[in-house]
């Protein structure tokens, strides 16, 4: 893991960053419906975790964080996600190492889920990487909007993703996805580019899943 510090004095986003983190502390969320028709037959949760992480790693705006070292950008990110315990109807937050090849990531995911999905603890897997971001899924609920409120000092800059229950319409299958970001580092334009990249990766996944690049 590498963390590249940003020189705030020369950063072209300095004015926007300082406004939205000091003067008007602002996060925002956008919910979109992703066309996942071509993912039929795939295990939806792990493939979407991988696709989200792949897209996050393609855009520095979604890897920008404020740490004890200062403001900077991680060179790569790993997913931290929730798993549901059916016995006690609660969830745990775990993480897996990301891999550019889906097959390798799936092995990591399956191993972690097998070990921790029956845990009764909130965070049973130790060693969460600093360069990780949050993903969760509410597969029982088809939603049109979702907002998460983080009550800190307004300095949590990494994205948060929440998926809902998929639905079928006009012969296609769609998945609600809520994207929560901090306006200090991410604008509507960046979210739009993220969604475009993610949708393209979904469409190209079936033909490119065996390409370990």
C-alpha atoms as one frame of an Amber mdcrd trajectory, in Angstrom:
protein
   0.000   0.000   0.000   1.223   3.465  -0.897  -0.292   6.760   0.236   0.609
   9.780  -1.900   0.244  13.042   0.012  -1.411  15.948  -1.791   0.341  19.316
  -1.833  -2.643  21.430  -0.850  -0.897  24.655  -1.871  -0.663  23.620  -5.506
  -3.722  21.347  -5.679  -6.161  22.528  -8.330  -9.057  21.465  -6.103  -7.850
  23.398  -3.074 -10.624  26.034  -3.062 -13.400  23.428  -3.356 -11.815  21.157
  -0.767 -11.417  23.904   1.821 -14.946  25.191   1.252 -16.639  21.808   1.678
 -14.534  20.619   4.584 -14.340  23.886   6.550 -17.077  26.340   5.585 -19.985
  24.192   4.403 -19.234  20.596   5.429 -21.128  18.591   2.844 -21.628  14.981
   1.820 -24.184  13.797  -0.706 -25.687  10.565  -1.959 -27.027   9.510  -5.331
 -29.002   6.337  -6.051 -28.908   4.773  -9.508 -30.324   1.629 -11.076 -27.598
  -0.464 -12.676 -28.430  -2.788 -15.543 -27.170  -6.171 -14.306 -28.995  -8.301
 -16.874 -25.761  -9.785 -18.180 -24.749 -10.928 -14.679 -27.557 -13.468 -14.503
 -26.126 -16.768 -13.284 -23.312 -15.064 -11.382 -23.172 -14.765  -7.599 -24.304
 -11.169  -7.398 -22.772  -9.997  -4.120 -19.137 -11.020  -4.673 -19.118  -9.972
  -8.316 -20.525  -6.541  -7.451 -18.031  -6.115  -4.598 -15.240  -6.870  -7.081
 -16.665  -4.575  -9.765 -17.129  -1.715  -7.297 -13.569  -2.115  -6.036 -12.226
  -2.287  -9.575 -13.945   1.003 -10.397 -12.834   2.676  -7.158  -9.248   1.744
  -8.025  -9.630   3.413 -11.423 -10.579   6.834  -9.977  -8.396   8.753  -7.474
 -11.373  10.836  -6.309 -12.716   7.686  -4.659  -9.365   6.841  -3.043  -8.733
  10.230  -1.420  -8.556  10.204   2.362  -7.618  12.408   5.288  -5.341  10.454
   7.622  -2.975  11.279  10.471  -0.323  11.727   7.786  -2.417  14.306   5.993
  -4.559  14.513   2.883  -3.612  12.055   0.170  -4.577   9.318  -2.255  -4.163
   5.577  -1.734  -2.709   3.749  -4.710  -5.239   0.938  -4.282  -8.224  -0.012
  -2.134  -9.692  -3.172  -0.625 -13.398  -3.782   0.068 -14.874  -3.907   3.554
 -18.364  -5.405   3.391 -21.144  -6.869   5.492 -22.165 -10.529   5.811 -25.489
 -11.626   7.272 -25.860 -14.177  10.062 -29.180 -15.925   9.388 -29.282 -17.521
  12.823 -29.317 -14.321  14.867 -30.442 -12.025  12.019 -27.510  -9.685  12.495
 -24.506  -8.761  10.406 -20.747  -8.574  10.664 -18.373  -6.277   8.838 -15.422
  -8.096   7.262 -12.915  -7.384   4.503 -11.085  -9.218   1.742  -7.986  -8.438
  -0.270  -8.793  -7.153  -3.739  -7.232  -8.811  -6.748  -7.287  -7.624 -10.358
  -8.375 -11.121 -11.346 -11.921 -11.979 -10.296 -11.192 -15.682  -9.790  -8.491
 -14.898  -7.240 -10.688 -12.366  -5.467 -13.562 -14.838  -5.338 -11.323 -17.326
  -3.536 -10.436 -14.679  -0.957 -14.098 -13.746  -0.575 -15.299 -17.338  -0.187
 -12.623 -18.087   2.390 -13.500 -15.019   4.472 -17.258 -15.517   4.249 -16.911
 -19.183   5.208 -14.883 -18.248   8.282 -16.808 -15.220   9.499 -20.418 -15.383
   8.261 -21.594 -17.160  11.435 -19.861 -14.724  13.756 -21.894 -12.833  16.341
 -19.361  -9.987  16.479 -19.605  -6.702  14.623 -16.003  -6.843  13.329 -14.669
 -10.407  13.688 -11.793 -10.164  11.217  -8.783  -8.275  12.528  -6.309  -6.222
  10.562  -8.641  -4.099   8.459  -6.394  -2.240   5.984  -6.321   1.539   6.185
  -6.915   1.558   2.451 -10.376   0.012   2.601 -13.864   1.358   1.905 -17.386
   0.319   2.877 -19.887  -1.770   0.905 -23.174  -3.202   2.149 -26.286  -4.742
   0.657 -29.936  -4.767   1.703 -31.221  -7.619  -0.505 -34.675  -7.568   1.116
 -35.471  -3.990   0.090 -35.896  -2.410  -3.330 -35.206   1.279  -2.730 -35.149
   4.462  -4.772 -32.999   6.408  -2.331 -30.636   5.683   0.549 -28.697   8.117
   2.733 -26.106   7.324   5.386 -25.268   9.879   8.064 -21.699   9.782   9.393
 -21.489  11.764  12.619 -17.805  12.607  12.790 -16.036  15.920  12.305 -17.035
  15.927   8.660 -13.690  14.564   7.537 -14.599  11.036   6.410 -13.768  11.339
   2.706 -13.954   7.772   1.390 -17.073   6.564  -0.454 -19.792   4.327   0.965
 -21.823   2.030  -1.301 -25.164   0.389  -0.493 -26.924  -2.057  -2.810 -30.593
  -2.995  -2.606 -32.896  -5.718  -3.887 -32.717  -6.218  -7.636 -35.850  -6.002
  -9.744 -36.941  -6.920 -13.269 -38.438  -4.429 -15.708 -39.071  -4.576 -19.467
 -37.070  -7.761 -19.852 -34.026  -6.429 -17.989 -32.718  -6.769 -14.435 -31.704
  -3.751 -12.380 -29.865  -3.251  -9.098 -30.341  -0.133  -6.936 -26.998   1.318
  -5.849 -26.574   4.230  -3.443 -23.269   6.109  -3.683 -22.319   8.307  -0.730
 -19.381  10.715  -1.151 -17.833  13.811   0.413 -18.188  16.964  -1.676 -14.711
  18.115  -0.618 -13.144  15.523  -2.926 -15.936  14.393  -5.211 -18.517  16.202
  -7.347 -21.554  15.052  -9.287 -19.359  14.814 -12.372 -17.102  12.268 -10.696
 -20.063  10.197  -9.530 -21.396  10.269 -13.078 -18.065   9.046 -14.444 -17.949
   6.368 -11.751 -21.386   5.043 -12.687 -20.470   5.041 -16.385 -17.266   3.094
 -15.743 -19.032   0.672 -13.406 -21.842   0.010 -15.870 -19.335  -0.626 -18.667
 -17.439  -3.059 -16.439 -20.678  -4.888 -15.660 -21.533  -5.202 -19.337 -18.037
  -6.436 -20.189 -17.727  -8.776 -17.213 -19.040 -12.025 -18.728 -16.586 -11.893
 -21.638 -13.681 -10.548 -19.594 -14.009 -12.452 -16.316 -11.298 -14.943 -17.258
  -8.800 -12.201 -18.057  -6.533 -11.974 -15.024  -5.136  -8.473 -15.585
